Amino acid sequence: MRDQLELFFTALGFFTRLPVPAWVPWSSERMHHAARYFALVGWVVGGAGALGYLALAWLLPPAVAVVLSMALTIRLTGAFHEDGFADSCDGLGGGWDKAQILAIMKDSRIGSYGTIGMVLMLLAKAAALVELASPAVQGAGVALALLVAHPLSRLAATVVLHRLPYVRADDSAKSVAVARPLAPAGLALAVASGLLPLLLLPPATALCALLAAAAVTTWSARLFQRRLGGYTGDLLGATQQASELAIYLALLAASRLAS
C-alpha cells in the first residue's frame, strides 16, 4: 500500500502543481508505473473543480461560477494539458511532415493554430458547462460533468499512451519514463479509475459520455499514427482536452434529449 501511495503521489506531482510529501521518491521506473494513476489524478482535479463550482454558484451566476471553476482546474494542472493542445494544433495544423510537426510542437512559442484552437476549445467547454447549469436542462449538472469528464478524459490519453509508440527520441528522461505501455495490472487500474465515475450518471447518459470519449480516443490514435507514427506528450494533452470537451457535449446532448 505504501508503494502504491507513493506512485499516486508521483503521478499527482507530475500531472498537477499540487505539492506532494517530501518522502515520496522519484525514479524513471517509478514514473512509468505512476502512469496508471493518471485517471485517478482526474478525480482530484475534477473533484476540486466540482467543489469550486458548487461553492461559487451559491454567490455568483452560473456562468461566472463555471469560468472560475475552469480557472481553478487550469491552475491546479498548470495548464499542462491546454498547453499540449495548443502545441498540437500548431504542429498538426502547420507541419507537413513528421520532422516539421515535431519541431513546431517543441517550439515554446504559440502560433495561430494553437491560439485559435485553445480559445475555441475553452469557449466550447465553458458554453457546454453553462448550458448544463441551466435549470431547463435535465440530467447531468456541472458538478457531475466535471467529476466524470476529468477522469474519463485522462483515461482516453492513457489508452493512447498504452497503444501507440512514443516518437520523440530527444526528450528528457522524465518524459520518456512515462512513455511505455502499462502492465496489465496497471492498465486495469487505469481503466477502473476512469470508468468508475460513470456510475454517478443514468445508464443512457453514461453510455453517451463513454462513446464520446471512445470516439475521440480512436480518432486521435489513428491521426497520430498516420501523421507521426506514434504520440508525444503534447498529443496526450490534446487527447485529454478533446475528450473532455466531447464528454461535456455528449452529456449536454443526452440531457437535452431527456428534457
Secondary structure as GFF3:
##gff-version 3
##sequence-region A 1 259
A	DSSP	alpha_helix	2	15	.	.	.	ID=ss1
A	DSSP	alpha_helix	28	34	.	.	.	ID=ss2
A	DSSP	three_ten_helix	35	37	.	.	.	ID=ss3
A	DSSP	alpha_helix	38	57	.	.	.	ID=ss4
A	DSSP	alpha_helix	62	77	.	.	.	ID=ss5
A	DSSP	alpha_helix	80	94	.	.	.	ID=ss6
A	DSSP	alpha_helix	98	106	.	.	.	ID=ss7
A	DSSP	alpha_helix	112	132	.	.	.	ID=ss8
A	DSSP	alpha_helix	142	163	.	.	.	ID=ss9
A	DSSP	alpha_helix	173	178	.	.	.	ID=ss10
A	DSSP	alpha_helix	184	195	.	.	.	ID=ss11
A	DSSP	three_ten_helix	196	200	.	.	.	ID=ss12
A	DSSP	alpha_helix	203	227	.	.	.	ID=ss13
A	DSSP	alpha_helix	233	258	.	.	.	ID=ss14
###
